[in-house]
Amino acid sequence: MTLLYQSTRDAANKATASQAILQGLATDGGLFTPTELPKVNLDFDRLKDASYQEVAKLILSVFLDDFTSDELDHCIASAYDQKFDTATIAPLVKISDNQFNLELFHGSTIAFKDMALSILPHLMTTAAKKHGLTKKIVILTATSGDTGKAAMAGFADVPGTEIIVFYPRDGVSKVQELQMTTQTGSNTHVVAIKGNFDDAQTKVKEMFNDQLLRKTLAEDGYQFSSANSMNIGRLVPQIVYYVYAYAQLVKSGEVAVGDKVNFAVPTGNFGNILAAYYAKQIGLPVGKLICASNENKVLTDFFKTGVYDKKRTFKVTSSPSMDILVSSNLERLIFHLVGNSAEATLSLMTALTEQGQYTLKDFDREIADLFAADFATEAETKVEIKRVYDAALYVEDPHTAVASAVHQKYMAETNDTTKTVIVSTASPYKFPVVAVEAITGEENLEDFAALAQLHDLSKVAYPAAVAGLETARVLHDIVVPVSDMQDAVERYLNIAGD
């Protein structure tokens, strides 16, 4: 029986994995989500000695089961190769007796998005061949800093694709911005917007759901798809590293098979922690999933009150990839919390759009109780970077430090000392000023001077992703208001607007 993915907003809208990957977002505005989870044999006595690629094959073969074994082998081998600077792919570093940092930043753009965006282009082009797709795939995505670069690196010059990325002009670090604006590839397009990430994401969703635009695209030989975690081809590969992390804890003797482990995840769009939830549902021994937010704490408030309210001041923080007030992937968890009811989910999402908030009243308590949630202020984030450095001579980026700080709060409040994996989502080399100022107390550092200081502090070699970035030629310098985003898309694709 092939695993089907259903839209969170329409029970009749179903697709296989390959179909869902090609579409990206369901035509009704919902997200393709499994209504039943596959059976997986998580034999950690065996998996502790498995490579990352072997764990990926186990997980992807059951979630993406309309791909053949040979197709998955090709996608996995093409994704998890020398573009990662370690054969381990996702190293697990012991910080203290009960804190382990899962480093997901060893790919070509030094952020966790590489873990899934290295494989998505291969899954997508394989799916296109499988379905005889002749239209050019237009990857349309909004980024809060990391998805854009990772997606462009994955799709650059991939035949049959165009990729258009929108990012908030004043809402990313200098390194993040330069990584995007210096991206090569004849099919890559980058646009800064005069707004925040939520503005960009909302407009991208509107374009996906615009039937006239969809018709115009089709007539000109194009179809939209998505590279962010709304696409299950991005989400499913993220399940892999949770299973892999647990296997490494077993291998090192830190836990015995069956011992529960907590995961603390810096969370913005909710995709990363949702992948951890699915890992738990297929048998990973998880105690708590700790949802860590920065000062844009809409998720913290939701888990504590049951009210999701986006009507609040948007804050620009030192952890910009989490500067989000509309967490798109939460819709998938809501769908599960309300008993996989598309009708109930649609009603809640409509309330969010029309009223700016919704209240979850009748829901699955067992699912909700799996999550703990809190946030870290800007000051607390800096203190945590300093604490971890002083304790372990280890430098965390600000996103990782948010999760690390929230984990410290969680332990203090609950006395739960379960071994915890902090999901480390970016290299500190992406945010050198924040990291160095937190450790040294210096102020007003310049980005590239801070890189040199970070090298001295961390004793970690410069990643290839930042080498030469300061002098790289800027290839993308377009800035538009949010209202002109669709015009930009139409210009890039040379299609007629309405």
N, C-alpha and C positions, 0 to 999 in steps of 0.2 A: 504494500500500500504506500503510494507516494505521499510524502508529507506536504500538506497544503498550508498556505499562508492566507489568512483572511484579513480584509480591511477592518480596522478598529471601528469603522463607522457604517459598514454595510455587510451584513452576514452573507449576502449573496455574492459579494465581490471576493473571489478566491483566485489564487494563482499558485503555480509551482514555484520552487525556489528560483529557477532560472528566469521565469516570467517576472517574478517580483523584483529581481535584480535589474532587469532591463527597464522596468517601469519606474523604479525608484520610489515614487510616492503613488499611492492608490488614486485613481481618477476621481474619487469622491472626497479627496482631501485627507483620508485616513492613512494609517500606517499598516503595512502588511505584517501580520503577527501570527505565530503558531498558536492554534487553539488546543493542540495536544503536543506534548513534548516526546521526542523519540526515546527509546530505551537505549541506554549506553552502558557498556561494561567498563566501569572505571576501576580497573585492576591496578592499584597503585604499587603492588609488589612487582608488577611488570613495568608500569609507566614511569617509575622512578629512574629507570635506566633508558627511557625512550628519549629520542631527540625531539626538539621543538617541532620539526617537520612531521615526525611520526605521531605526535599528539594532535597536530593540526589535521592530519589525515583521518584519525579516529573521530574527531568532533565534526569536521566538515562533511564526512561521508554520511552521517546520519541526519544532519540538518539540511544539507544541500543534496538530497538523495536523487534528484533527477540529473545530476552530473555523473558521468561514468567514472570508474576508478582511474582510468588513464587520464581523463580530463582533469581530475583533481590533482593527480600526481604532477601533471604539467603546470598547473596553476601554483601549487605549493612550491615546487622546485624553482619556478621563475620568480616567486615573491621572496622567499626566505633564503637568499643567497649572499653573495659577497657585498651587497649593498648595506648589509649590517656589519658593524665593525667587530663583532664577536660571534663565534660559531654557536654560542649559547643562545643567541637572539634576544632572550629576556632574562638577564642575570638577576639573581636574588641575593641582596647584600644584607648581612646581619648588622644592625645598628646597636641593638641591646638584646637582653635576654628574651624580650617579648616583642621586639619591633624588627621587621624585615622589610627592606625597601625593594619592591619589584621594579627594576629599571626597564622601562618601555621606550627608551629614547636612544637606542643604538642603531636606528635606521638612518637613512640618508638625510632626513630633515630634523633629526634629534628631538622628535616628539612622538608620543604614543600613537598618533594618527598613522604613522608608518606601519604599525603592526597590521592594520587592516587595509590601508590604502596601497600597500605594496601588492596585495593580492586582488583587490577589486578590479583593476583594469583587465586582468587575466580572466577573472570570472565573467566579467561583462562581455568581453570579446568572444569568449567561448560560448556564452549563452546566445550571443547574436548569431554565431554560425549555426548553433543547434536549431535555432528557430528560423533560419533563412532570412534574417533581417537585412534589408538592403538600405534602409534609411541611415543617415549619419546620426550618431548618438551625441547629443549636446549635454554635457555635464554642466548643470547649473547649480551653483552652491553658494551659500553664505558662510563666512568663516569668522570666528572670534579670535583668530590668530594662527592656528596650526593646521586645521583641515585644508585651508586653501593651498598652502605650500606643498603639503604632502600629496594632495590630490593632483596638483599640477606636475609634481615630480613623477607621479605614477602614470599620468595620462599624456605627458609631453610627447608629441609626435607619434602617438599610437594611431595607426590607420583607422579611419572611419569614425573618429571622435573629434569634437571640439570641447574645450573646457573654459567656462566663464566663471570667475570668482569675484565676489563682492566682499569687501571688508570695511569696517568702520575706520575712517581716516585717522582719528585721534584715539583709537581704542586698542592699539596693539603696540608691542615694544618695537624699538628701532630695528633690532635684529630680525624680528618677525616680519616687519614691513619690507626690509631689504631682501629677505629671502623670497618674498613674493614678487616684488617689483623688478628683480633682476632675473626672474625665471625665463629661461630660453624655451623654444618650441614654437613652431609655426602655428600650432592650434591652441596656444594658451593665451588667455585674455584676463587681465586683472583690473578691477575698477574699485577705487576708493569711494565711499559714500559719505555724505554729510549727514551722519546719523550714527546710531549705535547698532550692535549686532542684531538686536530684536527687530529693528526697522528693516535690516537687510533680509533677515530670515522670513519675516512676514511677507515682504514683497516677493521673495522667491517662491513662497507657497502660493501666493496669488497668481503668479505666472504659471505655475504647474496646473492650477485649477481653472485657468482661463480657457474655456472651450474654443473661443474664436482664435486665440493664439495657437492653441494645439492644432486646429484645423489648418491655419496658415503654415505652421511648421511642416505638417505632413505634406501639404501641397508642394513645398519647396524641398522635400526629401530629408527632413529632420525629425527627430523625436527627443524630448527631454528625458534625462535620467538624473539621479542625484548621487553625489559622492559623500554626503555626510551620513550620519548614523541613522537618518530616517530610512536609508536603504538597508535592507536586511543583509545585503552582500558586504556592508561595512560592519554591521552589528554582530553577525554570527562568528566571524573570525576573532572577535574580541573575547569570546567565551574560552578560546584555546588557552590564553595565557593564565587564566585563573586555575585551570586544571594543571597546567605545567608548573605553576608556582607551588601548588600543594605537593606535586610529585617531587619537587626539589627539596621541600621541607622534610618529606619522608626519607629521601635519599641521604640527606645530611644528618638524620637521626634527631632532628628537632621535634618532630611529631611522630607518633605511631599511626599506622593506617587506621582511619576511623576517628581520630582525634579531631575535634572541631577547631577551626581557625576563623578569626575575624578578618574582614577586609575593610580598610578605610580608603575611600575613593574621593578624590577631589572632583566635584560634580558641577557641571554647568547645564549641558543639554540632556543629561541623564542617560546617555547611551552606554557609557563605560560601566556604570554601576548596574544598569539593566542587564548587561552581559553577565555580570557576577550573579545576578538573580537567576538567570537561566542556567548557569553552571550549578548553582544550588539545586535547582529543580531537576537536573539530570543526575544528581547523586553526589555532588561535591560536599564534603562535610563542613558546612559553613555555620558558624555561630551567629554572628551579627554582621550585617552590611552597614557600615557607618558612612552615611551620606554627609560629606563635608562641603560646606559652602563658604564663600567669602562674604563680604558685607552686602552683596546682592543675595540675601538669605531667603528668597522666596520658597525654596525647597525645605529649609529648616522649619519655617513657619507652617508649611503644609503638613509635614509629618507630625508636628506637635499639636496642630489645631484641626486638621482636616479641611482647612480653607486654603484654596490656592488663589492668591490675590496679586495680580501683576500691576495693580494701580499703586505704584510707589516710585520713589526717585531712583533712577538708574545711576549707579555709581561706577566710575572708572577707577579700577584698582590696580595693584601691582601683579595680580593674577588674571590677566585680561581674558583668557580662554574660558573663564568662569563668569565673566560679566554678562549674565543672561537672566532675563526675567520671564521668558517663555520657554520652558524646558520641553522641547518637542517630544522627546522619547518618553517622558512621563506618561504620555497618552497610552503607550503600550502597557505600562504597569496599571494604570487606571482601568484599562480594559480587563485585565486579570482580576483586579480588586472587585470589580462589579460582576464577576461571574462570566467573563467573556461575552458580555452583552454589548453588541454594537449599538443598539438603541439607546442604552443608558450612557454609553461613552459619547455618542453624538450629541446627546442633550447637554452633557457637561462641557464639551468642547465648544458648542454653540454659545453657552453661557459665558465662557471665557472670552470668546470673540466679541459678543454683543454687550456684556456687562463688565468685562475685565476681571471676573472672578467666578469661582464655583465652590460649592461645599459638598464634600463627600460624606454621605450619611450612612447608607447601607453598603457595607463592604466586607471583604474577607479579612477577619482579624488576624488569622494565622499568617497571611502574607504581610500585612502591615507590621506585625510584631517582629518580623525579620529585620526591619530597618531601625536604626538609630540615626538621629540627625542633629547636627549643631553647625556653628559657623565660627570662623576666626576673623577678628578685626585685622586691619592693616598692621597695627602695633603688635598684636599677638603673632602674626605671621613672621614679622622680623625677629621677634624674640625667639621663635621656634627655629628659624634658620641658624641663629647664634647658638642656641642650646645644643642642637644636633652637631654643629661644627665643634663646639668645645668638648662635647662628650665623645665624639667618634671621628673627628677630623674629616667629616663628610659634609659636602655642600649640597643642600636641597634647593631646587628652584622654588619660587613662591607658591606654585600650585601644589607641589608635593608638601611644602611646609604647612599649607592650610590643612591638608589631610592629617599630617603629623600632629599639628596643634590640636585639632579636634579629637584625635585619638587620645591625647593627653587629658583633655577635658573629660572624655568619656570614661577613662579609667578612674579619674578622681571622683566622678559622680556615682559610678556603679561598682567600683572595686573589682571589675572584671579584668583580670590579668591574662586572659586567653592570648596565646601568641597571635600577633596581628601583622598582616601584610599591608604596608602602606603602598598604594599604587602610585608609583613615581612617573608622572606623565610627561615630563620635559627635562631636558638637560639644563643645568644652571647657566650654561653658555648661551641659552636663549634670553636670559634675563640677568646679565652680568651686573648691571648697576644695582639692582635690588639685592642680589646675593652679597656683593662686596660691601655695600653700605651697611647691611644688617650685621655682618661679621666684624667690620672694622670701625663702624661708627662714623666714617667719613660721609660727606654730603656733596651733592652737586657734581658727581662724577660724570664723565663722558663715556659713552657706551664702549668705544674701542679701547680706551685706556683701562676701563674696568675689566675687559676681557683679559688683558695681560695680568692684572692683579688677581683675577680669579684663577688663572693658570698657576700662579705662585701659591695661592692658598690651597687649592684643591689637589695639586700635583697630578692632575688629570690632563692628558694631552689634548690639544686643540682638536675638536671634531672637524672633519672635512667640511661640514656644513657652514662653518663660520670662517674658515681659512679663505682669505682673499675677498671676503664679503664687502669690506670697507671700500675697496677700489673697483668692485664690479659695476658694470654699466647698467643704469636704470633703463629698463625697456618698456615699462608700463607706468604712465604718469597721469592717467585719466581720473578726474574727480567729478562726481555728479551728485545732485540732490537725489533723495530716495525716489521722488516722483519720476525721475528720468532713467531709472534702472532698466525698464522694459525697452525704452528707446535705444539704450546702449546694446542690449541683446540683439535687437533687430538690425542695428548697424553692423555689428560684428558678423552676423549671419547673412547680411544683405537680403533681408526679407521685407516684404511690404507690411507696414503696420496697419492698424485699423484706422 
